Amino acid sequence: MEERIAALSHLMVDDPFAQKGSWKELFSEQGELYLELGCGKGKFLTGCALAKGDAGYIGIEGQDSVLLRALEKTEQAQIGNIRFVCVFVKDIRDLFQDRELAGIYLNFSDPWPKARHAKRRLTYGERLVQYKQVLKTDGFIAIKTDNDALFDFTLEEIERKGLEIKEMTRDLHASGYEAKEITTEYEERFREAGKNINYVLL
Ligand SMILES: C[S@@+](CC[C@H](N)C(=O)[O-])C[C@H]1O[C@@H](n2cnc3c(N)ncnc32)[C@H](O)[C@@H]1O
């Protein structure tokens, strides 16, 4: 597997912490920058990158075996406007400067169901505030999840931190929201099983 990842290293960022403040330099077009945190096998990000060729997309995924699938998908489709990072993020501000990003996607984040692990959830309130700091003033956080308990927790954390909700539904695919247009691997799996998809946009 290491060899297969090495062969696709041109799609990856070697030292993402050194890239803080200069992510735009990685892309030929100088459009907006978007991040998917926990991008999995890359279905969503490749869909976004194909739909918006002038933007730059960054996919962060902590598991290298999963990231490999995203790298292969990107190479196969000859997509030039995505770069990937293989780290488990603790504080997003270690990687991005204030107002560097136009949008952050959190798709089907790990639920960490035990109460004592609440701080590990990617939608924990303090993390949401950290995301806001690296976003432009009109930047967004878009969150999708099948997990109703994680969604309830997320809404509580949004309220606790006094953040404003722009869009919200507990059944994204029965809604008119544009966020249903580009789906993720997990989203397809849960939709096929008849599960409602929760969605909130900040
Ligand atoms: C349940 S999967 C969802 C994948 C994809 N977003 C989707 O919707 O199909 C969550 C992914 O996030 C990754 N992940 C979780 N916490 C992370 C973190 N702090 N930094 C980077 N990746 C993370 C996991 O390794 C896993 O692959």
The ligand as a Gaussian input file, in Angstrom:
#p B3LYP/6-31G(d) Opt

LIG

0 1
 C      -17.493000       7.702000       8.832000
 S      -16.216000       8.169000       7.744000
 C      -17.023000       9.219000       6.558000
 C      -16.233000       9.379000       5.281000
 C      -16.831000      10.345000       4.230000
 N      -16.825000      11.723000       4.700000
 C      -18.206000       9.924000       3.812000
 O      -19.166000      10.614000       4.174000
 O      -18.345000       8.918000       3.095000
 C      -15.305000       9.326000       8.727000
 C      -13.865000       9.472000       8.274000
 O      -13.265000      10.556000       8.959000
 C      -11.934000      10.223000       9.304000
 N      -11.577000      11.067000      10.473000
 C      -12.179000      11.047000      11.669000
 N      -11.627000      11.965000      12.492000
 C      -10.659000      12.596000      11.767000
 C       -9.736000      13.644000      12.061000
 N       -9.707000      14.233000      13.248000
 N       -8.866000      14.016000      11.093000
 C       -8.886000      13.410000       9.868000
 N       -9.747000      12.415000       9.533000
 C      -10.629000      12.012000      10.471000
 C      -11.973000       8.731000       9.584000
 O      -10.717000       8.139000       9.405000
 C      -13.025000       8.238000       8.574000
 O      -12.431000       7.791000       7.380000

